[in-house]
Amino acid sequence: MSTAEKFSEAAGEDLSAQIGAWISKDTLLLYDDFESGWASDTLPIRIKYDKFDNIVLKRVSYKSIGGGRAPYTFDSLRVSAGKLQFFGVDSVKSKSLTFSLGSITLRQQADSINRIDVYEVKKWYNAANEPMVTLETYEFIPTRKISPKNLGTVGIFMELKKETN
């Protein structure tokens, strides 16, 4: 899509996957899960490449063996250079956490963000040297008012969900 073309939200293709990150100028990493058909002695992942308009979609399908949720509070955040940085994070020694822009959901109540969820697929081996894949959810709750308008950056998409209660 060129800058001269009119943009309409939700008028495109449904990717049916979680966005991982932009891994190059024209390649988007996507994650989705599958239920069966992998060898038990290999990491349960399949990789497929698709072309969509002028973008390459690297689709990583995985079989998750579980997941986790980690809640944090934070003071401020910055979106830049393909990264989302949280500052003043509680219970983190460095007081900051950085994530690649990818599968991020902003939860809004009234005129401010009340929570940001960041999702990451983690691949690792357990003590028995068996491959593991989990979907980790990082839940960030701001300690002060943050407007979703302050996060608007050209070329960056984050899902915004409005909550009523």
N, C-alpha and C positions, 0 to 999 in steps of 0.2 A: 504494500500500500504506500503510495507516495503522499507527501504532505499536502498535495493539492486535492486529494480525494477526501470526500466527506466520510467521517468516522461515525459509526453507529454501534454503541455497546450492545453486546449479545447478538449481533447480526452475523457472526462468523461461524466457524466450526466448533463443535463441542469436542474438546480433546479427551474427555473422560479420563483424566489423569491428574496427578499433582505435578506442578511445575517445580523442577529441581533448581535449575539455574541456567543462565545464558552461559554456554561453555565456549562460545566463540561469537564473532560478529553476526553470523547467520545460522547458528545452531542452538536449539533450545533442548535442554535435558528434561525429560518427563519420566515420572514414576507411576506405575500402576501395578496392581497385584494380580496373581493368578492362583488357582486352587490346586492344580495337580500337574504331574508329568515331568518331574525333575529327578535326577539321580540323587540318592541319599548321601553320596560321598562327594558331591560338588556343591559349590555355592549356588543356592536356588535362584539364579538370575538368568533372564534371557534378554538379549539386546537386539533391537530392530531399528532400522533407519527408514524414515519416510520423508518424502518431499511434500511440503505444503506451501504453495505459492512460491515465494523466494526464500523460504525458511526450511532448514533441515531439522526434522524432529528425531532426536535420539531417544527412543522409548525403551526404558529399562523396566522390564516386568519382573516382579519378585514375589516370592512366597514368604510372607512375614510369619515369624514364629511368636510374635508378641509385640509389645511396645511399652512405652512409658510416658509419663507426664511429669514435667518438672515446672512447678510454679515459681516465679520470681517477681519482685517489684523493681521498678527503675525510676530514675529521675528525669532523664531526657534521652532522645534518640536522634540519629542522623542517617539520612539516606544519601549515599553517594558512591560513585565508582563501582556499581554492581554489588554494594554491600549495605546491610542494615546493621547499624551499631547502636547498642543500648549502653547507656552510661549510668553510674550510680546504682548498679545492680547489687541487691542484697545477697548475702551468702556466697559471693564470688570474690576471691582474694584480690584480683586485679580491678574489681569494680566495673568492668566492662565486658561485654560479649559481642562478637561480630558474627553475622551469618551472611552467606551469599543470598542475593535476592532470588527468591524461588517461591515455594509454597507458603504464602503468608496470608493470614486473614486478620483484618482489623475489625474489631467489634465496637460499634458506636452506640452510645445511648445519649439522647438529646443532641447537643452540639459538640460532644467530645468523645474521644476514644476511651473506652473503659477496659479494653484488653486487646492484646495482640498475640495471636497464635502463630508460631513458626514450626513447620514440620520438616523433619529430616529423616531420610532413610539411612540407617547405619548398617554397615557390613562388617562382621568380625568373626573370630573363631573362639569357641568356648574352651574350657580346660581340657576337654577330650579331643581337641583339635577338629571339632565339627563346625561346618560353616553355619553362621547365624545371620539373619536379616531381621531388623526391627524397625518400626516406624516410631520415632521419638517426637513428642509434642512438647514444645517449650511455650509456656504460658507466661506472658509479661503483663503485669498490671501497673499502670502509671501511678506515681505518688502525687502528681499534680495534673492539672487540666492540659490535655493535648488535643488540638483541633486537627481533624483529618485534612483540612485545607492546607496546613503547614507541611504536609508530606507530599504534596503534588510535585512530581518531577517528571519531565517529558521522557517517554520511553519506558516507564516503570509501571507495572500493573500489580496492584495488591487488592485482593477481594475485600469489599467493605460490606459487613452485615449489620443492619440496624436492629437493635434490640429494644423491646418496648417496656420491659420491667426493670 
